[in-house]
Amino acid sequence: MPKIGARLLELRRRRGLSVRELALRSGISHSSISLIERDRMSPSVDTLSAILDALGTTLTGFFAEMNAAAPYSPFYPASEWVEIGKAQTISYRMLGMNQPNRQILMLHETYAVGADSGVPYSHSAQEAGMVVRGAVEVTVGDQSKVLGEGDGYYFDSRVPHRFRNVSGGTSTIISAVTPPTY
Protein backbone atom coordinates (compact mmCIF):
# COMPACT_ATOMS: atom_id res chain seq x y z
CA MET A 1 0.00 0.00 0.00
CA PRO A 2 1.51 3.36 -0.93
CA LYS A 3 2.16 5.89 1.80
CA ILE A 4 -0.65 8.41 1.42
CA GLY A 5 -0.17 10.58 4.50
CA ALA A 6 2.18 13.16 3.00
CA ARG A 7 -0.09 13.59 -0.03
CA LEU A 8 -3.18 14.11 2.19
CA LEU A 9 -1.28 16.61 4.34
CA GLU A 10 -0.23 18.50 1.21
CA LEU A 11 -3.83 18.63 -0.10
CA ARG A 12 -5.17 19.81 3.28
CA ARG A 13 -2.54 22.55 3.59
CA ARG A 14 -3.03 23.65 -0.01
CA ARG A 15 -6.70 24.22 0.81
CA GLY A 16 -5.82 26.14 3.97
CA LEU A 17 -7.61 23.74 6.31
CA SER A 18 -6.64 22.72 9.83
CA VAL A 19 -6.98 19.08 10.89
CA ARG A 20 -10.06 20.03 12.96
CA GLU A 21 -11.68 21.85 10.01
CA LEU A 22 -11.12 18.82 7.78
CA ALA A 23 -12.54 16.59 10.54
CA LEU A 24 -15.72 18.69 10.67
CA ARG A 25 -16.13 18.67 6.89
CA SER A 26 -15.44 14.94 6.48
CA GLY A 27 -17.07 13.50 9.58
CA ILE A 28 -13.80 11.73 10.43
CA SER A 29 -12.22 12.37 13.84
CA HIS A 30 -9.30 14.81 13.95
CA SER A 31 -7.18 12.17 15.72
CA SER A 32 -7.80 9.67 12.88
CA ILE A 33 -6.89 12.28 10.25
CA SER A 34 -3.70 13.09 12.15
CA LEU A 35 -2.75 9.41 12.33
CA ILE A 36 -3.49 8.90 8.62
CA GLU A 37 -1.42 11.96 7.62
CA ARG A 38 1.53 10.54 9.60
CA ASP A 39 1.06 7.09 8.00
CA ARG A 40 0.40 5.64 11.45
CA MET A 41 -3.03 4.36 10.43
CA SER A 42 -4.26 2.92 7.17
CA PRO A 43 -7.76 4.26 6.41
CA SER A 44 -10.64 2.19 5.09
CA VAL A 45 -11.84 3.04 1.60
CA ASP A 46 -14.91 4.76 3.09
CA THR A 47 -12.79 6.87 5.46
CA LEU A 48 -10.36 7.90 2.72
CA SER A 49 -13.25 8.68 0.38
CA ALA A 50 -14.89 10.93 3.02
CA ILE A 51 -11.63 12.82 3.58
CA LEU A 52 -11.00 13.22 -0.15
CA ASP A 53 -14.58 14.42 -0.73
CA ALA A 54 -14.01 17.08 1.93
CA LEU A 55 -10.79 18.07 0.14
CA GLY A 56 -12.61 18.34 -3.20
CA THR A 57 -11.10 15.33 -4.95
CA THR A 58 -11.93 11.67 -5.64
CA LEU A 59 -10.25 8.35 -4.93
CA THR A 60 -9.50 7.92 -8.63
CA GLY A 61 -8.01 11.40 -8.96
CA PHE A 62 -6.00 11.06 -5.76
CA PHE A 63 -4.33 7.79 -6.77
CA ALA A 64 -3.86 8.85 -10.41
CA GLU A 65 -1.90 11.88 -9.23
CA MET A 66 0.12 9.74 -6.81
CA ASN A 67 0.98 7.24 -9.57
CA ALA A 68 1.94 9.98 -12.01
CA ALA A 69 4.34 11.43 -9.45
CA ALA A 70 5.88 8.07 -8.48
CA PRO A 71 9.44 7.62 -9.72
CA TYR A 72 10.04 4.69 -12.03
CA SER A 73 12.51 3.54 -14.64
CA PRO A 74 11.34 2.70 -18.14
CA PHE A 75 13.95 -0.09 -18.27
CA TYR A 76 13.70 -3.54 -16.66
CA PRO A 77 16.62 -5.95 -16.48
CA ALA A 78 15.56 -9.63 -16.67
CA SER A 79 16.23 -9.97 -12.93
CA GLU A 80 13.50 -7.39 -12.16
CA TRP A 81 10.65 -9.13 -13.99
CA VAL A 82 8.17 -10.27 -11.32
CA GLU A 83 7.05 -13.92 -11.18
CA ILE A 84 3.26 -14.13 -10.90
CA GLY A 85 2.85 -17.78 -11.91
CA LYS A 86 4.38 -21.06 -10.78
CA ALA A 87 7.95 -21.28 -12.04
CA GLN A 88 7.95 -25.12 -11.92
CA THR A 89 4.99 -25.54 -14.31
CA ILE A 90 3.87 -22.31 -16.00
CA SER A 91 5.98 -19.27 -15.26
CA TYR A 92 4.45 -15.86 -15.92
CA ARG A 93 7.16 -13.23 -15.54
CA MET A 94 5.64 -9.75 -15.63
CA LEU A 95 7.31 -6.67 -17.07
CA GLY A 96 6.70 -3.23 -15.54
CA MET A 97 5.06 -4.04 -12.20
CA ASN A 98 5.82 -0.52 -10.91
CA GLN A 99 4.80 1.29 -14.11
CA PRO A 100 2.32 4.02 -13.11
CA ASN A 101 -1.06 3.84 -14.85
CA ARG A 102 -0.12 0.55 -16.54
CA GLN A 103 -2.47 -0.23 -19.46
CA ILE A 104 -0.81 -3.42 -20.73
CA LEU A 105 0.19 -6.63 -19.01
CA MET A 106 3.39 -7.81 -20.72
CA LEU A 107 4.45 -11.38 -19.93
CA HIS A 108 7.31 -13.79 -20.60
CA GLU A 109 5.57 -17.16 -20.28
CA THR A 110 7.50 -20.42 -19.86
CA TYR A 111 5.68 -23.76 -20.04
CA ALA A 112 7.37 -26.87 -18.61
CA VAL A 113 7.05 -30.16 -20.50
CA GLY A 114 3.36 -31.15 -20.46
CA ALA A 115 2.27 -27.95 -18.69
CA ASP A 116 -1.38 -27.07 -19.20
CA SER A 117 -3.28 -23.97 -18.05
CA GLY A 118 -6.19 -26.28 -17.19
CA VAL A 119 -9.91 -25.75 -17.67
CA PRO A 120 -10.56 -22.98 -20.21
CA TYR A 121 -11.02 -19.62 -18.49
CA SER A 122 -12.18 -16.18 -19.53
CA HIS A 123 -11.78 -12.59 -18.37
CA SER A 124 -12.57 -9.17 -19.75
CA ALA A 125 -9.54 -8.27 -21.88
CA GLN A 126 -7.77 -8.90 -25.19
CA GLU A 127 -4.67 -11.08 -25.52
CA ALA A 128 -1.93 -11.36 -28.09
CA GLY A 129 1.25 -13.37 -28.10
CA MET A 130 3.93 -15.15 -30.06
CA VAL A 131 5.61 -18.50 -29.46
CA VAL A 132 9.37 -17.92 -29.37
CA ARG A 133 10.39 -21.48 -28.44
CA GLY A 134 8.74 -24.89 -28.60
CA ALA A 135 5.11 -25.61 -29.50
CA VAL A 136 1.94 -24.64 -27.64
CA GLU A 137 -1.60 -25.75 -28.34
CA VAL A 138 -3.85 -22.72 -27.93
CA THR A 139 -7.60 -23.27 -27.59
CA VAL A 140 -9.99 -20.34 -27.96
CA GLY A 141 -13.66 -21.28 -27.74
CA ASP A 142 -14.12 -24.34 -29.95
CA GLN A 143 -10.98 -23.68 -32.03
CA SER A 144 -7.58 -25.24 -31.27
CA LYS A 145 -4.28 -24.87 -33.07
CA VAL A 146 -0.71 -25.91 -32.33
CA LEU A 147 1.52 -22.86 -32.67
CA GLY A 148 5.24 -23.22 -33.29
CA GLU A 149 8.12 -20.78 -33.14
CA GLY A 150 7.16 -17.48 -34.77
CA ASP A 151 3.42 -18.25 -34.79
CA GLY A 152 1.10 -15.93 -32.89
CA TYR A 153 -2.42 -15.37 -31.64
CA TYR A 154 -4.76 -12.47 -30.84
CA PHE A 155 -8.21 -12.98 -29.31
CA ASP A 156 -10.95 -11.57 -27.12
CA SER A 157 -10.26 -13.01 -23.64
CA ARG A 158 -13.96 -13.16 -22.82
CA VAL A 159 -13.97 -16.32 -24.95
CA PRO A 160 -12.81 -19.25 -22.77
CA HIS A 161 -9.21 -20.17 -23.60
CA ARG A 162 -6.46 -22.57 -22.65
CA PHE A 163 -2.74 -23.12 -23.31
CA ARG A 164 -0.88 -26.46 -23.35
CA ASN A 165 2.76 -27.22 -24.07
CA VAL A 166 2.85 -29.99 -26.69
CA SER A 167 6.59 -29.94 -27.42
CA GLY A 168 9.11 -32.36 -25.96
CA GLY A 169 10.86 -29.49 -24.18
CA THR A 170 10.16 -26.15 -22.59
CA SER A 171 8.01 -23.71 -24.58
CA THR A 172 8.10 -19.93 -24.33
CA ILE A 173 5.57 -17.26 -25.27
CA ILE A 174 5.87 -13.48 -25.16
CA SER A 175 2.39 -12.07 -24.59
CA ALA A 176 0.41 -8.92 -23.86
CA VAL A 177 -3.00 -8.48 -22.21
CA THR A 178 -5.01 -5.29 -22.13
CA PRO A 179 -6.38 -4.07 -19.86
CA PRO A 180 -4.00 -5.66 -17.36
CA THR A 181 -5.64 -8.36 -15.29
CA TYR A 182 -2.84 -8.79 -12.73
VENSULRA-V727935 format. One record per run of one state. SS is the DSSP state (~ for helix, > for strand, _ for the rest). FROM is the first residue (numbers start at 0). TO is the last residue. If there is no record, write none. Layout:
<<SS	FROM	TO> <SS	FROM	TO>>
This chain:
<<_	0	3> <~	4	13> <_	14	17> <~	18	25> <_	26	28> <~	29	36> <_	37	43> <~	44	53> <_	54	57> <~	58	68> <_	69	76> <~	77	79> <_	80	80> <>	81	82> <_	83	84> <>	85	85> <_	86	88> <>	89	94> <_	95	103> <>	104	110> <_	111	114> <>	115	115> <_	116	119> <>	120	120> <_	121	124> <>	125	132> <_	133	133> <>	134	139> <_	140	141> <>	142	147> <_	148	150> <>	151	155> <_	156	159> <>	160	164> <_	165	169> <>	170	177> <_	178	181>>
